[in-house]
Amino acid sequence: MEEIKKLQDKIDQLEKKIDNKFLFHNHGGNGDQRIQLGDLQELIEVVSAVPTNIPRDFAEQFKIYRNSTTYRFYWHDGTGWRYATGT
């Protein structure tokens, strides 16, 4: 029972992060917020090797690749992995 409570607490914390951290674009520029890479690391898997698998579900379609000098955001578009490089 205690482990279920801990898992539910973690889910609640992540849902709050989603509500508070993601970009909500209103096309007027007044309500825009930046998304910090560090905030996504708890929601999207961080990997140290380029992804090659075929995603089984929505969450597996996104990866943050990080090694000592390179940062990339990977997504699978149904035909293969694509990425954008960060700094």
N, CA, C and O atoms as a Maestro MAE file, in Angstrom:
{
 s_m_m2io_version
 :::
 2.0.0
}

f_m_ct {
 s_m_title
 :::
 protein
 m_atom[348] {
  # First column is atom index #
  i_m_mmod_type
  r_m_x_coord
  r_m_y_coord
  r_m_z_coord
  i_m_residue_number
  s_m_chain_name
  s_m_pdb_residue_name
  s_m_pdb_atom_name
  i_m_atomic_number
  :::
  1 25 0.815 -1.192 0.000 1 A "MET " " N  " 7
  2 3 0.000 0.000 0.000 1 A "MET " " CA " 6
  3 2 0.859 1.256 0.000 1 A "MET " " C  " 6
  4 15 0.546 2.231 -0.683 1 A "MET " " O  " 8
  5 25 1.941 1.229 0.766 2 A "GLU " " N  " 7
  6 3 2.829 2.391 0.854 2 A "GLU " " CA " 6
  7 2 3.456 2.707 -0.502 2 A "GLU " " C  " 6
  8 15 3.604 3.878 -0.851 2 A "GLU " " O  " 8
  9 25 3.823 1.689 -1.263 3 A "GLU " " N  " 7
  10 3 4.432 1.905 -2.574 3 A "GLU " " CA " 6
  11 2 3.429 2.517 -3.551 3 A "GLU " " C  " 6
  12 15 3.798 3.346 -4.382 3 A "GLU " " O  " 8
  13 25 2.179 2.113 -3.453 4 A "ILE " " N  " 7
  14 3 1.140 2.688 -4.312 4 A "ILE " " CA " 6
  15 2 0.989 4.174 -3.999 4 A "ILE " " C  " 6
  16 15 0.854 4.993 -4.909 4 A "ILE " " O  " 8
  17 25 1.011 4.517 -2.722 5 A "LYS " " N  " 7
  18 3 0.915 5.918 -2.307 5 A "LYS " " CA " 6
  19 2 2.088 6.721 -2.855 5 A "LYS " " C  " 6
  20 15 1.901 7.841 -3.331 5 A "LYS " " O  " 8
  21 25 3.303 6.161 -2.793 6 A "LYS " " N  " 7
  22 3 4.481 6.854 -3.310 6 A "LYS " " CA " 6
  23 2 4.373 7.064 -4.812 6 A "LYS " " C  " 6
  24 15 4.716 8.133 -5.318 6 A "LYS " " O  " 8
  25 25 3.896 6.043 -5.530 7 A "LEU " " N  " 7
  26 3 3.729 6.170 -6.973 7 A "LEU " " CA " 6
  27 2 2.688 7.229 -7.325 7 A "LEU " " C  " 6
  28 15 2.878 8.010 -8.257 7 A "LEU " " O  " 8
  29 25 1.596 7.251 -6.580 8 A "GLN " " N  " 7
  30 3 0.560 8.251 -6.836 8 A "GLN " " CA " 6
  31 2 1.091 9.652 -6.560 8 A "GLN " " C  " 6
  32 15 0.784 10.587 -7.299 8 A "GLN " " O  " 8
  33 25 1.889 9.806 -5.498 9 A "ASP " " N  " 7
  34 3 2.493 11.108 -5.199 9 A "ASP " " CA " 6
  35 2 3.410 11.558 -6.330 9 A "ASP " " C  " 6
  36 15 3.410 12.732 -6.702 9 A "ASP " " O  " 8
  37 25 4.190 10.629 -6.879 10 A "LYS " " N  " 7
  38 3 5.089 10.949 -7.988 10 A "LYS " " CA " 6
  39 2 4.289 11.364 -9.225 10 A "LYS " " C  " 6
  40 15 4.650 12.321 -9.909 10 A "LYS " " O  " 8
  41 25 3.212 10.646 -9.506 11 A "ILE " " N  " 7
  42 3 2.338 11.000 -10.631 11 A "ILE " " CA " 6
  43 2 1.771 12.399 -10.434 11 A "ILE " " C  " 6
  44 15 1.747 13.196 -11.372 11 A "ILE " " O  " 8
  45 25 1.319 12.700 -9.235 12 A "ASP " " N  " 7
  46 3 0.776 14.026 -8.937 12 A "ASP " " CA " 6
  47 2 1.818 15.118 -9.152 12 A "ASP " " C  " 6
  48 15 1.508 16.180 -9.691 12 A "ASP " " O  " 8
  49 25 3.067 14.853 -8.726 13 A "GLN " " N  " 7
  50 3 4.149 15.833 -8.908 13 A "GLN " " CA " 6
  51 2 4.428 16.069 -10.383 13 A "GLN " " C  " 6
  52 15 4.603 17.210 -10.811 13 A "GLN " " O  " 8
  53 25 4.469 14.988 -11.164 14 A "LEU " " N  " 7
  54 3 4.736 15.133 -12.594 14 A "LEU " " CA " 6
  55 2 3.602 15.864 -13.310 14 A "LEU " " C  " 6
  56 15 3.850 16.668 -14.209 14 A "LEU " " O  " 8
  57 25 2.363 15.587 -12.916 15 A "GLU " " N  " 7
  58 3 1.236 16.293 -13.518 15 A "GLU " " CA " 6
  59 2 1.307 17.786 -13.228 15 A "GLU " " C  " 6
  60 15 0.964 18.598 -14.088 15 A "GLU " " O  " 8
  61 25 1.746 18.157 -12.035 16 A "LYS " " N  " 7
  62 3 1.909 19.575 -11.704 16 A "LYS " " CA " 6
  63 2 2.998 20.198 -12.559 16 A "LYS " " C  " 6
  64 15 2.849 21.329 -13.022 16 A "LYS " " O  " 8
  65 25 4.097 19.471 -12.777 17 A "LYS " " N  " 7
  66 3 5.166 19.986 -13.637 17 A "LYS " " CA " 6
  67 2 4.663 20.205 -15.052 17 A "LYS " " C  " 6
  68 15 4.982 21.212 -15.684 17 A "LYS " " O  " 8
  69 25 3.879 19.265 -15.542 18 A "ILE " " N  " 7
  70 3 3.327 19.413 -16.887 18 A "ILE " " CA " 6
  71 2 2.462 20.668 -16.952 18 A "ILE " " C  " 6
  72 15 2.592 21.469 -17.878 18 A "ILE " " O  " 8
  73 25 1.594 20.835 -15.984 19 A "ASP " " N  " 7
  74 3 0.704 21.997 -15.966 19 A "ASP " " CA " 6
  75 2 1.478 23.303 -15.879 19 A "ASP " " C  " 6
  76 15 1.079 24.297 -16.484 19 A "ASP " " O  " 8
  77 25 2.585 23.315 -15.131 20 A "ASN " " N  " 7
  78 3 3.298 24.550 -14.866 20 A "ASN " " CA " 6
  79 2 4.423 24.866 -15.845 20 A "ASN " " C  " 6
  80 15 4.814 26.027 -15.966 20 A "ASN " " O  " 8
  81 25 4.948 23.875 -16.541 21 A "LYS " " N  " 7
  82 3 6.175 24.090 -17.292 21 A "LYS " " CA " 6
  83 2 6.044 24.095 -18.799 21 A "LYS " " C  " 6
  84 15 6.893 24.671 -19.479 21 A "LYS " " O  " 8
  85 25 5.023 23.483 -19.342 22 A "PHE " " N  " 7
  86 3 4.957 23.377 -20.786 22 A "PHE " " CA " 6
  87 2 4.461 24.662 -21.413 22 A "PHE " " C  " 6
  88 15 3.745 25.447 -20.792 22 A "PHE " " O  " 8
  89 25 4.852 24.852 -22.634 23 A "LEU " " N  " 7
  90 3 4.514 26.047 -23.383 23 A "LEU " " CA " 6
  91 2 3.043 26.048 -23.772 23 A "LEU " " C  " 6
  92 15 2.547 25.094 -24.371 23 A "LEU " " O  " 8
  93 25 2.369 27.101 -23.436 24 A "PHE " " N  " 7
  94 3 1.007 27.318 -23.864 24 A "PHE " " CA " 6
  95 2 1.030 28.562 -24.738 24 A "PHE " " C  " 6
  96 15 1.173 29.675 -24.232 24 A "PHE " " O  " 8
  97 25 0.892 28.385 -26.019 25 A "HIS " " N  " 7
  98 3 1.036 29.478 -26.969 25 A "HIS " " CA " 6
  99 2 -0.314 30.081 -27.275 25 A "HIS " " C  " 6
  100 15 -1.246 29.377 -27.664 25 A "HIS " " O  " 8
  101 25 -0.418 31.380 -27.099 26 A "ASN " " N  " 7
  102 3 -1.705 32.033 -27.332 26 A "ASN " " CA " 6
  103 2 -1.701 32.893 -28.594 26 A "ASN " " C  " 6
  104 15 -2.649 33.643 -28.824 26 A "ASN " " O  " 8
  105 25 -0.659 32.801 -29.415 27 A "HIS " " N  " 7
  106 3 -0.513 33.532 -30.671 27 A "HIS " " CA " 6
  107 2 -0.441 35.033 -30.471 27 A "HIS " " C  " 6
  108 15 -0.368 35.778 -31.449 27 A "HIS " " O  " 8
  109 25 -0.459 35.490 -29.244 28 A "GLY " " N  " 7
  110 3 -0.298 36.912 -28.999 28 A "GLY " " CA " 6
  111 2 1.041 37.211 -28.357 28 A "GLY " " C  " 6
  112 15 1.466 38.365 -28.295 28 A "GLY " " O  " 8
  113 25 1.706 36.165 -27.878 29 A "GLY " " N  " 7
  114 3 3.017 36.331 -27.279 29 A "GLY " " CA " 6
  115 2 3.000 36.674 -25.805 29 A "GLY " " C  " 6
  116 15 4.047 36.646 -25.157 29 A "GLY " " O  " 8
  117 25 1.848 36.995 -25.261 30 A "ASN " " N  " 7
  118 3 1.806 37.426 -23.859 30 A "ASN " " CA " 6
  119 2 1.895 36.271 -22.873 30 A "ASN " " C  " 6
  120 15 2.415 36.449 -21.772 30 A "ASN " " O  " 8
  121 25 1.402 35.094 -23.237 31 A "GLY " " N  " 7
  122 3 1.374 33.980 -22.303 31 A "GLY " " CA " 6
  123 2 2.406 32.916 -22.579 31 A "GLY " " C  " 6
  124 15 2.380 31.853 -21.959 31 A "GLY " " O  " 8
  125 25 3.325 33.182 -23.508 32 A "ASP " " N  " 7
  126 3 4.313 32.171 -23.862 32 A "ASP " " CA " 6
  127 2 5.324 31.973 -22.746 32 A "ASP " " C  " 6
  128 15 5.705 32.921 -22.059 32 A "ASP " " O  " 8
  129 25 5.755 30.725 -22.575 33 A "GLN " " N  " 7
  130 3 6.787 30.386 -21.600 33 A "GLN " " CA " 6
  131 2 7.791 29.484 -22.275 33 A "GLN " " C  " 6
  132 15 7.445 28.727 -23.182 33 A "GLN " " O  " 8
  133 25 9.029 29.561 -21.839 34 A "ARG " " N  " 7
  134 3 10.057 28.675 -22.378 34 A "ARG " " CA " 6
  135 2 9.981 27.320 -21.708 34 A "ARG " " C  " 6
  136 15 9.645 27.223 -20.528 34 A "ARG " " O  " 8
  137 25 10.291 26.275 -22.452 35 A "ILE " " N  " 7
  138 3 10.394 24.929 -21.898 35 A "ILE " " CA " 6
  139 2 11.865 24.672 -21.624 35 A "ILE " " C  " 6
  140 15 12.691 24.774 -22.532 35 A "ILE " " O  " 8
  141 25 12.196 24.345 -20.411 36 A "GLN " " N  " 7
  142 3 13.566 24.052 -20.023 36 A "GLN " " CA " 6
  143 2 13.857 22.578 -20.245 36 A "GLN " " C  " 6
  144 15 13.046 21.725 -19.883 36 A "GLN " " O  " 8
  145 25 15.008 22.268 -20.837 37 A "LEU " " N  " 7
  146 3 15.389 20.888 -21.110 37 A "LEU " " CA " 6
  147 2 15.371 20.053 -19.827 37 A "LEU " " C  " 6
  148 15 14.949 18.897 -19.845 37 A "LEU " " O  " 8
  149 25 15.817 20.623 -18.740 38 A "GLY " " N  " 7
  150 3 15.842 19.898 -17.476 38 A "GLY " " CA " 6
  151 2 14.465 19.456 -17.014 38 A "GLY " " C  " 6
  152 15 14.327 18.413 -16.373 38 A "GLY " " O  " 8
  153 25 13.445 20.244 -17.335 39 A "ASP " " N  " 7
  154 3 12.083 19.881 -16.958 39 A "ASP " " CA " 6
  155 2 11.580 18.685 -17.740 39 A "ASP " " C  " 6
  156 15 10.770 17.911 -17.230 39 A "ASP " " O  " 8
  157 25 12.049 18.520 -18.981 40 A "LEU " " N  " 7
  158 3 11.608 17.407 -19.808 40 A "LEU " " CA " 6
  159 2 12.279 16.101 -19.431 40 A "LEU " " C  " 6
  160 15 11.770 15.027 -19.752 40 A "LEU " " O  " 8
  161 25 13.414 16.180 -18.756 41 A "GLN " " N  " 7
  162 3 14.176 14.976 -18.476 41 A "GLN " " CA " 6
  163 2 13.427 13.987 -17.600 41 A "GLN " " C  " 6
  164 15 13.704 12.789 -17.654 41 A "GLN " " O  " 8
  165 25 12.497 14.451 -16.806 42 A "GLU " " N  " 7
  166 3 11.710 13.529 -15.987 42 A "GLU " " CA " 6
  167 2 10.535 12.957 -16.766 42 A "GLU " " C  " 6
  168 15 9.959 11.949 -16.357 42 A "GLU " " O  " 8
  169 25 10.172 13.578 -17.871 43 A "LEU " " N  " 7
  170 3 9.024 13.140 -18.648 43 A "LEU " " CA " 6
  171 2 9.420 12.334 -19.879 43 A "LEU " " C  " 6
  172 15 8.665 11.476 -20.336 43 A "LEU " " O  " 8
  173 25 10.607 12.613 -20.414 44 A "ILE " " N  " 7
  174 3 11.091 11.955 -21.621 44 A "ILE " " CA " 6
  175 2 12.391 11.242 -21.282 44 A "ILE " " C  " 6
  176 15 13.246 11.796 -20.591 44 A "ILE " " O  " 8
  177 25 12.539 10.027 -21.761 45 A "GLU " " N  " 7
  178 3 13.720 9.226 -21.463 45 A "GLU " " CA " 6
  179 2 14.988 9.911 -21.983 45 A "GLU " " C  " 6
  180 15 15.039 10.372 -23.123 45 A "GLU " " O  " 8
  181 25 16.001 9.965 -21.128 46 A "VAL " " N  " 7
  182 3 17.306 10.486 -21.502 46 A "VAL " " CA " 6
  183 2 18.192 9.292 -21.844 46 A "VAL " " C  " 6
  184 15 18.322 8.360 -21.050 46 A "VAL " " O  " 8
  185 25 18.808 9.324 -23.046 47 A "VAL " " N  " 7
  186 3 19.623 8.213 -23.513 47 A "VAL " " CA " 6
  187 2 21.023 8.706 -23.858 47 A "VAL " " C  " 6
  188 15 21.225 9.892 -24.119 47 A "VAL " " O  " 8
  189 25 21.986 7.789 -23.857 48 A "SER " " N  " 7
  190 3 23.362 8.139 -24.218 48 A "SER " " CA " 6
  191 2 23.775 7.484 -25.535 48 A "SER " " C  " 6
  192 15 24.922 7.611 -25.961 48 A "SER " " O  " 8
  193 25 22.846 6.788 -26.173 49 A "ALA " " N  " 7
  194 3 23.084 6.197 -27.496 49 A "ALA " " CA " 6
  195 2 21.944 6.630 -28.412 49 A "ALA " " C  " 6
  196 15 20.803 6.782 -27.975 49 A "ALA " " O  " 8
  197 25 22.263 6.823 -29.664 50 A "VAL " " N  " 7
  198 3 21.253 7.232 -30.640 50 A "VAL " " CA " 6
  199 2 20.156 6.168 -30.702 50 A "VAL " " C  " 6
  200 15 20.466 4.984 -30.839 50 A "VAL " " O  " 8
  201 25 18.874 6.560 -30.605 51 A "PRO " " N  " 7
  202 3 17.802 5.565 -30.634 51 A "PRO " " CA " 6
  203 2 17.683 4.900 -32.006 51 A "PRO " " C  " 6
  204 15 17.814 5.547 -33.045 51 A "PRO " " O  " 8
  205 25 17.432 3.600 -31.978 52 A "THR " " N  " 7
  206 3 17.259 2.840 -33.219 52 A "THR " " CA " 6
  207 2 16.005 1.963 -33.171 52 A "THR " " C  " 6
  208 15 15.614 1.373 -34.178 52 A "THR " " O  " 8
  209 25 15.387 1.882 -32.007 53 A "ASN " " N  " 7
  210 3 14.218 1.012 -31.857 53 A "ASN " " CA " 6
  211 2 13.000 1.590 -32.569 53 A "ASN " " C  " 6
  212 15 12.969 2.773 -32.908 53 A "ASN " " O  " 8
  213 25 12.010 0.753 -32.788 54 A "ILE " " N  " 7
  214 3 10.722 1.204 -33.299 54 A "ILE " " CA " 6
  215 2 9.817 1.410 -32.084 54 A "ILE " " C  " 6
  216 15 9.558 0.457 -31.349 54 A "ILE " " O  " 8
  217 25 9.333 2.627 -31.859 55 A "PRO " " N  " 7
  218 3 8.515 2.903 -30.671 55 A "PRO " " CA " 6
  219 2 7.243 2.056 -30.647 55 A "PRO " " C  " 6
  220 15 6.608 1.829 -31.677 55 A "PRO " " O  " 8
  221 25 6.888 1.596 -29.445 56 A "ARG " " N  " 7
  222 3 5.673 0.800 -29.261 56 A "ARG " " CA " 6
  223 2 4.490 1.649 -28.828 56 A "ARG " " C  " 6
  224 15 3.340 1.248 -29.006 56 A "ARG " " O  " 8
  225 25 4.764 2.832 -28.256 57 A "ASP " " N  " 7
  226 3 3.682 3.705 -27.829 57 A "ASP " " CA " 6
  227 2 4.126 5.165 -27.962 57 A "ASP " " C  " 6
  228 15 5.266 5.444 -28.331 57 A "ASP " " O  " 8
  229 25 3.228 6.075 -27.661 58 A "PHE " " N  " 7
  230 3 3.480 7.500 -27.855 58 A "PHE " " CA " 6
  231 2 4.705 7.986 -27.080 58 A "PHE " " C  " 6
  232 15 5.532 8.713 -27.630 58 A "PHE " " O  " 8
  233 25 4.827 7.601 -25.836 59 A "ALA " " N  " 7
  234 3 5.932 8.081 -25.005 59 A "ALA " " CA " 6
  235 2 7.291 7.653 -25.542 59 A "ALA " " C  " 6
  236 15 8.275 8.373 -25.371 59 A "ALA " " O  " 8
  237 25 7.361 6.506 -26.179 60 A "GLU " " N  " 7
  238 3 8.629 6.017 -26.718 60 A "GLU " " CA " 6
  239 2 9.045 6.737 -27.996 60 A "GLU " " C  " 6
  240 15 10.144 6.500 -28.497 60 A "GLU " " O  " 8
  241 25 8.203 7.600 -28.532 61 A "GLN " " N  " 7
  242 3 8.522 8.317 -29.771 61 A "GLN " " CA " 6
  243 2 9.439 9.511 -29.535 61 A "GLN " " C  " 6
  244 15 9.864 10.157 -30.492 61 A "GLN " " O  " 8
  245 25 9.748 9.812 -28.289 62 A "PHE " " N  " 7
  246 3 10.549 10.986 -27.951 62 A "PHE " " CA " 6
  247 2 11.699 10.586 -27.045 62 A "PHE " " C  " 6
  248 15 11.514 9.811 -26.107 62 A "PHE " " O  " 8
  249 25 12.882 11.107 -27.320 63 A "LYS " " N  " 7
  250 3 14.070 10.822 -26.510 63 A "LYS " " CA " 6
  251 2 14.911 12.086 -26.415 63 A "LYS " " C  " 6
  252 15 14.948 12.888 -27.347 63 A "LYS " " O  " 8
  253 25 15.575 12.255 -25.298 64 A "ILE " " N  " 7
  254 3 16.603 13.278 -25.159 64 A "ILE " " CA " 6
  255 2 17.926 12.547 -25.152 64 A "ILE " " C  " 6
  256 15 18.184 11.708 -24.288 64 A "ILE " " O  " 8
  257 25 18.765 12.872 -26.126 65 A "TYR " " N  " 7
  258 3 20.094 12.255 -26.238 65 A "TYR " " CA " 6
  259 2 21.100 13.216 -25.630 65 A "TYR " " C  " 6
  260 15 21.103 14.409 -25.933 65 A "TYR " " O  " 8
  261 25 21.951 12.681 -24.770 66 A "ARG " " N  " 7
  262 3 22.942 13.530 -24.125 66 A "ARG " " CA " 6
  263 2 24.223 12.746 -23.934 66 A "ARG " " C  " 6
  264 15 24.212 11.638 -23.397 66 A "ARG " " O  " 8
  265 25 25.323 13.324 -24.374 67 A "ASN " " N  " 7
  266 3 26.638 12.823 -23.983 67 A "ASN " " CA " 6
  267 2 27.420 14.024 -23.480 67 A "ASN " " C  " 6
  268 15 26.819 15.067 -23.221 67 A "ASN " " O  " 8
  269 25 28.695 13.925 -23.336 68 A "SER " " N  " 7
  270 3 29.442 14.998 -22.679 68 A "SER " " CA " 6
  271 2 29.385 16.333 -23.416 68 A "SER " " C  " 6
  272 15 29.492 17.382 -22.780 68 A "SER " " O  " 8
  273 25 29.220 16.324 -24.734 69 A "THR " " N  " 7
  274 3 29.240 17.577 -25.482 69 A "THR " " CA " 6
  275 2 28.052 17.782 -26.403 69 A "THR " " C  " 6
  276 15 27.904 18.868 -26.964 69 A "THR " " O  " 8
  277 25 27.200 16.783 -26.580 70 A "THR " " N  " 7
  278 3 26.109 16.863 -27.551 70 A "THR " " CA " 6
  279 2 24.760 16.702 -26.863 70 A "THR " " C  " 6
  280 15 24.572 15.826 -26.018 70 A "THR " " O  " 8
  281 25 23.825 17.571 -27.245 71 A "TYR " " N  " 7
  282 3 22.457 17.495 -26.758 71 A "TYR " " CA " 6
  283 2 21.533 17.462 -27.970 71 A "TYR " " C  " 6
  284 15 21.616 18.328 -28.840 71 A "TYR " " O  " 8
  285 25 20.651 16.463 -28.029 72 A "ARG " " N  " 7
  286 3 19.706 16.345 -29.134 72 A "ARG " " CA " 6
  287 2 18.333 15.937 -28.614 72 A "ARG " " C  " 6
  288 15 18.211 15.204 -27.633 72 A "ARG " " O  " 8
  289 25 17.316 16.426 -29.292 73 A "PHE " " N  " 7
  290 3 15.957 15.988 -29.034 73 A "PHE " " CA " 6
  291 2 15.552 15.119 -30.211 73 A "PHE " " C  " 6
  292 15 15.490 15.601 -31.342 73 A "PHE " " O  " 8
  293 25 15.276 13.843 -29.962 74 A "TYR " " N  " 7
  294 3 14.891 12.896 -31.008 74 A "TYR " " CA " 6
  295 2 13.393 12.651 -30.970 74 A "TYR " " C  " 6
  296 15 12.787 12.616 -29.899 74 A "TYR " " O  " 8
  297 25 12.801 12.483 -32.144 75 A "TRP " " N  " 7
  298 3 11.416 12.052 -32.256 75 A "TRP " " CA " 6
  299 2 11.310 11.075 -33.422 75 A "TRP " " C  " 6
  300 15 12.056 11.165 -34.396 75 A "TRP " " O  " 8
  301 25 10.378 10.151 -33.304 76 A "HIS " " N  " 7
  302 3 10.147 9.167 -34.359 76 A "HIS " " CA " 6
  303 2 8.897 9.601 -35.110 76 A "HIS " " C  " 6
  304 15 7.843 9.798 -34.505 76 A "HIS " " O  " 8
  305 25 9.010 9.750 -36.432 77 A "ASP " " N  " 7
  306 3 7.894 10.272 -37.214 77 A "ASP " " CA " 6
  307 2 7.109 9.195 -37.957 77 A "ASP " " C  " 6
  308 15 6.326 9.505 -38.855 77 A "ASP " " O  " 8
  309 25 7.311 7.947 -37.592 78 A "GLY " " N  " 7
  310 3 6.608 6.852 -38.251 78 A "GLY " " CA " 6
  311 2 7.441 6.192 -39.343 78 A "GLY " " C  " 6
  312 15 7.172 5.058 -39.739 78 A "GLY " " O  " 8
  313 25 8.458 6.912 -39.829 79 A "THR " " N  " 7
  314 3 9.337 6.341 -40.850 79 A "THR " " CA " 6
  315 2 10.770 6.218 -40.360 79 A "THR " " C  " 6
  316 15 11.560 5.475 -40.942 79 A "THR " " O  " 8
  317 25 11.114 6.929 -39.308 80 A "GLY " " N  " 7
  318 3 12.471 6.884 -38.777 80 A "GLY " " CA " 6
  319 2 12.673 7.949 -37.721 80 A "GLY " " C  " 6
  320 15 11.789 8.766 -37.465 80 A "GLY " " O  " 8
  321 25 13.846 7.932 -37.113 81 A "TRP " " N  " 7
  322 3 14.194 8.898 -36.077 81 A "TRP " " CA " 6
  323 2 14.710 10.186 -36.704 81 A "TRP " " C  " 6
  324 15 15.509 10.150 -37.640 81 A "TRP " " O  " 8
  325 25 14.256 11.311 -36.192 82 A "ARG " " N  " 7
  326 3 14.711 12.649 -36.596 82 A "ARG " " CA " 6
  327 2 15.217 13.342 -35.337 82 A "ARG " " C  " 6
  328 15 14.860 12.948 -34.227 82 A "ARG " " O  " 8
  329 25 16.045 14.369 -35.499 83 A "TYR " " N  " 7
  330 3 16.514 15.076 -34.304 83 A "TYR " " CA " 6
  331 2 16.791 16.546 -34.580 83 A "TYR " " C  " 6
  332 15 16.997 16.971 -35.717 83 A "TYR " " O  " 8
  333 25 16.786 17.296 -33.495 84 A "ALA " " N  " 7
  334 3 17.205 18.686 -33.486 84 A "ALA " " CA " 6
  335 2 18.303 18.798 -32.452 84 A "ALA " " C  " 6
  336 15 18.195 18.231 -31.365 84 A "ALA " " O  " 8
  337 25 19.356 19.524 -32.777 85 A "THR " " N  " 7
  338 3 20.488 19.661 -31.884 85 A "THR " " CA " 6
  339 2 20.303 20.890 -30.995 85 A "THR " " C  " 6
  340 15 19.880 21.950 -31.454 85 A "THR " " O  " 8
  341 25 20.629 20.721 -29.722 86 A "GLY " " N  " 7
  342 3 20.547 21.827 -28.776 86 A "GLY " " CA " 6
  343 2 21.927 22.294 -28.352 86 A "GLY " " C  " 6
  344 15 22.941 21.665 -28.653 86 A "GLY " " O  " 8
  345 25 21.935 23.397 -27.657 87 A "THR " " N  " 7
  346 3 23.198 23.938 -27.152 87 A "THR " " CA " 6
  347 2 23.149 24.056 -25.651 87 A "THR " " C  " 6
  348 15 24.121 24.492 -25.035 87 A "THR " " O  " 8
  :::
 }
 m_bond[347] {
  # First column is bond index #
  i_m_from
  i_m_to
  i_m_order
  :::
  1 1 2 1
  2 2 3 1
  3 3 4 2
  4 3 5 1
  5 5 6 1
  6 6 7 1
  7 7 8 2
  8 7 9 1
  9 9 10 1
  10 10 11 1
  11 11 12 2
  12 11 13 1
  13 13 14 1
  14 14 15 1
  15 15 16 2
  16 15 17 1
  17 17 18 1
  18 18 19 1
  19 19 20 2
  20 19 21 1
  21 21 22 1
  22 22 23 1
  23 23 24 2
  24 23 25 1
  25 25 26 1
  26 26 27 1
  27 27 28 2
  28 27 29 1
  29 29 30 1
  30 30 31 1
  31 31 32 2
  32 31 33 1
  33 33 34 1
  34 34 35 1
  35 35 36 2
  36 35 37 1
  37 37 38 1
  38 38 39 1
  39 39 40 2
  40 39 41 1
  41 41 42 1
  42 42 43 1
  43 43 44 2
  44 43 45 1
  45 45 46 1
  46 46 47 1
  47 47 48 2
  48 47 49 1
  49 49 50 1
  50 50 51 1
  51 51 52 2
  52 51 53 1
  53 53 54 1
  54 54 55 1
  55 55 56 2
  56 55 57 1
  57 57 58 1
  58 58 59 1
  59 59 60 2
  60 59 61 1
  61 61 62 1
  62 62 63 1
  63 63 64 2
  64 63 65 1
  65 65 66 1
  66 66 67 1
  67 67 68 2
  68 67 69 1
  69 69 70 1
  70 70 71 1
  71 71 72 2
  72 71 73 1
  73 73 74 1
  74 74 75 1
  75 75 76 2
  76 75 77 1
  77 77 78 1
  78 78 79 1
  79 79 80 2
  80 79 81 1
  81 81 82 1
  82 82 83 1
  83 83 84 2
  84 83 85 1
  85 85 86 1
  86 86 87 1
  87 87 88 2
  88 87 89 1
  89 89 90 1
  90 90 91 1
  91 91 92 2
  92 91 93 1
  93 93 94 1
  94 94 95 1
  95 95 96 2
  96 95 97 1
  97 97 98 1
  98 98 99 1
  99 99 100 2
  100 99 101 1
  101 101 102 1
  102 102 103 1
  103 103 104 2
  104 103 105 1
  105 105 106 1
  106 106 107 1
  107 107 108 2
  108 107 109 1
  109 109 110 1
  110 110 111 1
  111 111 112 2
  112 111 113 1
  113 113 114 1
  114 114 115 1
  115 115 116 2
  116 115 117 1
  117 117 118 1
  118 118 119 1
  119 119 120 2
  120 119 121 1
  121 121 122 1
  122 122 123 1
  123 123 124 2
  124 123 125 1
  125 125 126 1
  126 126 127 1
  127 127 128 2
  128 127 129 1
  129 129 130 1
  130 130 131 1
  131 131 132 2
  132 131 133 1
  133 133 134 1
  134 134 135 1
  135 135 136 2
  136 135 137 1
  137 137 138 1
  138 138 139 1
  139 139 140 2
  140 139 141 1
  141 141 142 1
  142 142 143 1
  143 143 144 2
  144 143 145 1
  145 145 146 1
  146 146 147 1
  147 147 148 2
  148 147 149 1
  149 149 150 1
  150 150 151 1
  151 151 152 2
  152 151 153 1
  153 153 154 1
  154 154 155 1
  155 155 156 2
  156 155 157 1
  157 157 158 1
  158 158 159 1
  159 159 160 2
  160 159 161 1
  161 161 162 1
  162 162 163 1
  163 163 164 2
  164 163 165 1
  165 165 166 1
  166 166 167 1
  167 167 168 2
  168 167 169 1
  169 169 170 1
  170 170 171 1
  171 171 172 2
  172 171 173 1
  173 173 174 1
  174 174 175 1
  175 175 176 2
  176 175 177 1
  177 177 178 1
  178 178 179 1
  179 179 180 2
  180 179 181 1
  181 181 182 1
  182 182 183 1
  183 183 184 2
  184 183 185 1
  185 185 186 1
  186 186 187 1
  187 187 188 2
  188 187 189 1
  189 189 190 1
  190 190 191 1
  191 191 192 2
  192 191 193 1
  193 193 194 1
  194 194 195 1
  195 195 196 2
  196 195 197 1
  197 197 198 1
  198 198 199 1
  199 199 200 2
  200 199 201 1
  201 201 202 1
  202 202 203 1
  203 203 204 2
  204 203 205 1
  205 205 206 1
  206 206 207 1
  207 207 208 2
  208 207 209 1
  209 209 210 1
  210 210 211 1
  211 211 212 2
  212 211 213 1
  213 213 214 1
  214 214 215 1
  215 215 216 2
  216 215 217 1
  217 217 218 1
  218 218 219 1
  219 219 220 2
  220 219 221 1
  221 221 222 1
  222 222 223 1
  223 223 224 2
  224 223 225 1
  225 225 226 1
  226 226 227 1
  227 227 228 2
  228 227 229 1
  229 229 230 1
  230 230 231 1
  231 231 232 2
  232 231 233 1
  233 233 234 1
  234 234 235 1
  235 235 236 2
  236 235 237 1
  237 237 238 1
  238 238 239 1
  239 239 240 2
  240 239 241 1
  241 241 242 1
  242 242 243 1
  243 243 244 2
  244 243 245 1
  245 245 246 1
  246 246 247 1
  247 247 248 2
  248 247 249 1
  249 249 250 1
  250 250 251 1
  251 251 252 2
  252 251 253 1
  253 253 254 1
  254 254 255 1
  255 255 256 2
  256 255 257 1
  257 257 258 1
  258 258 259 1
  259 259 260 2
  260 259 261 1
  261 261 262 1
  262 262 263 1
  263 263 264 2
  264 263 265 1
  265 265 266 1
  266 266 267 1
  267 267 268 2
  268 267 269 1
  269 269 270 1
  270 270 271 1
  271 271 272 2
  272 271 273 1
  273 273 274 1
  274 274 275 1
  275 275 276 2
  276 275 277 1
  277 277 278 1
  278 278 279 1
  279 279 280 2
  280 279 281 1
  281 281 282 1
  282 282 283 1
  283 283 284 2
  284 283 285 1
  285 285 286 1
  286 286 287 1
  287 287 288 2
  288 287 289 1
  289 289 290 1
  290 290 291 1
  291 291 292 2
  292 291 293 1
  293 293 294 1
  294 294 295 1
  295 295 296 2
  296 295 297 1
  297 297 298 1
  298 298 299 1
  299 299 300 2
  300 299 301 1
  301 301 302 1
  302 302 303 1
  303 303 304 2
  304 303 305 1
  305 305 306 1
  306 306 307 1
  307 307 308 2
  308 307 309 1
  309 309 310 1
  310 310 311 1
  311 311 312 2
  312 311 313 1
  313 313 314 1
  314 314 315 1
  315 315 316 2
  316 315 317 1
  317 317 318 1
  318 318 319 1
  319 319 320 2
  320 319 321 1
  321 321 322 1
  322 322 323 1
  323 323 324 2
  324 323 325 1
  325 325 326 1
  326 326 327 1
  327 327 328 2
  328 327 329 1
  329 329 330 1
  330 330 331 1
  331 331 332 2
  332 331 333 1
  333 333 334 1
  334 334 335 1
  335 335 336 2
  336 335 337 1
  337 337 338 1
  338 338 339 1
  339 339 340 2
  340 339 341 1
  341 341 342 1
  342 342 343 1
  343 343 344 2
  344 343 345 1
  345 345 346 1
  346 346 347 1
  347 347 348 2
  :::
 }
}
